[in-house]
Amino acid sequence: MDSVSSSSFISTFSPKSSLHQSLLSRQSSSRPLLRINSAVVEERSPISNPSDNNGRRQTTLPPSKPKKLYNRTNHTALSSPAKLRPEMTLATALFTAVEDVINTFIDPPSRPSVDPKHVLSDNFAPVLDELPPTECEIIHGSLPLSLDGAYIRNGPNPQFLPRGPYHLFDGDGMLHAIRIHRGKATLCSRYVKTYKYNVENKNGAPVMVNVFSGFNGVPASLARGALTAFRVLAGQYNPINGIGLANTSLAFFCNRLFALGESDLPYAVRLTSDGDIETIGRHDFDGKVAMSMTAHPKTDPETGETFAFRYGPIPPFLTFFRFDSAGRKQQDVPVYSMTSPSFLHDFAITKSHAIFSEIQLGMRMNPMDLVLEGGSPVGTDNGKTPRLGVIPRYAGDESEMKWFEVPGFNIIHAINAWDEDDGNSIVLIAPNIMSIEHTLERMDLVHALVEKVKIDLVTGIVTRHPISARNLDFAVINPAFTGRRSRYVYAAIGDPMPKISGVVKLDVTKEDRDDCTVARRMYGPGCYGGEPFFVARDPGNAEAEEDDGYVVTYVHDEVTGESKFLVMDAKSPELEIVAAVRLPRRVPYGFHGLFVKESDLNKL
């Protein structure tokens, strides 16, 4: 079987005729529909766990399952309830009115990349209420007993429907956690209670400017900059407390679970015994981590050390640091040899080194470009040659940093890296963005070609080989092989990005110029998923084969409006589905996830 189609799993439980009648009845009901910036949001009661009179779980979804109110004309598909908001203060109402003027006359959402009617279409639409722990229904197979813990996926989910320009990266972080124990599953969706979320929730309106969509040219930047200054002076918020969204990824280290976004410090979170999600708070590691940290730290599974960095628009543009196995943060290593601010989202480690990428995407430093061309201050520099920087991972300063020019090699994510030739060479596996200029504006035009890059640290020679010609990104490995030679990669298929139509398994040890695809799973017509994640069948077994485990992900059917959690056999030639779990409500598309073992959850 090559795909999970709507006919094989979904139509069995949600026939199209029933869906059609349900949509008609919902649209004709007496409950009001709210229209905000051409987005339709249905008010409904909170989800509950339905059961029949005998206490048995129903085989159909709860009546409160989101139905897709979809408008083909304006590309809007918002299907979540409106939340009751506190009344605005006079200051909030005044500032909101000023912002409406900016959004209407100075900087309307004129480009698709910042137009909420486009950005929040289909299953990118937010769910506007949280979901308490809710029992899920297994609709195919059974959950392996070894899958004991929680899969948690992070992603943007704006607390308020945007009234002006909005980019996909600007949404408040929401965690969707499916807790699995003894073959049963419970889903919970909660916002990360960041400082930004709490301030805006209290005010009943957006307060902080959107980083990726709020500075479209000089007039918009000046107007929103002035409005921000007035809000800070009026005491609406204090930027020292952080403006981040914690919407990108998760990491477990220092016996803590963190929700991460690279524009701020990590936020510690925990799962309760019943599967609920709690935000503990912003974490600065005893005051030793300043301002921000990458959303992609790397933990060495053998030493327990965690390596991280921060980057920004002022020198040093890159700062490297690490935490020892006890969670103590070590000294900063500022890297001044990165001479311009680059968009540095991810990096890689080996047993000896850390590898950073300086790509053609970064801050547009020429003010005249912003005056004449407008657009975001983050853009591409086609005249810049991408470089890879290699530094010993225990370096005390940047004196041993080496840079290697790699023309045309622009990476956003790194998959893995390892040492070869007695430490004289490094191999890096990463998706190369072939059309970097479209990364922020037209993600549907982005094609990422996974490459194997070998750097000879002695001669400086860099060799490159393609691994697959497919459009692949959001790729992972068995986490136990981080920083050492690995064979298998599990990558998401862009169709086009940011939609993901399936997952492939790559064998990077195959001969050069061979397509390394050894397994593939397509989700079926109208079905799209997210980043896959590998979970070892027996994580404590050092002798286990690298691919002995499961690939898990969320998948959404845009025809029925139904979301599922899939568990696939990583060793199967077709990534055979071991279990499919129907979720009690829609899970929007998002970014990165993590599986946390039950034993680690108990440490939180």
Secondary structure, DSSP 8 states (H G I E B T S, - for coil): --B--IIIIIHHHS-HHHHHHHHHHHHTSSS-EEEETTEEEE--------B-TTS-B-SS--TTS----EETTTTEE------------HHHHHHHHHHHHIIIII----SGGG-HHHHT-GGGS---S-EEEEE-EEEEE---TT--EEEEEEEE--SS--SS---GGGS-EEEEEEEEETTEEEEEEEE---HHHHHHHHHTS--S--TTTS--SHHHHHHHHHHHHHHHHTTS--GGG------SEEEEETTEEEEE-TTS--EEEEE-TTS-EEEEEE--TTTTS-S---S--EE-TTT--EEEEEE-SSSSSEEEEEE-TT--B---EEETT--S-B-----EE-SSEEEEEE-SEEE---HHHHHHH-S-SEEE-TTS--EEEEEETT-SSGGG-EEEE-TT--BS---EEEEETTTTEEEEEEEEETTGGGTTT-GGG--EEEEEEEEETTT--EEEEEEE-S-EEEEE--GGGTTS---EEEEEEESSTT-EEEEEEEETTS-TTS--EEEEEE--TTEEE---EEEESSTT-TTS-TT-EEEEEEEEETTTTEEEEEEEETTSTT--EEEEEE-SS-----S-EEEEEHHHHTT-
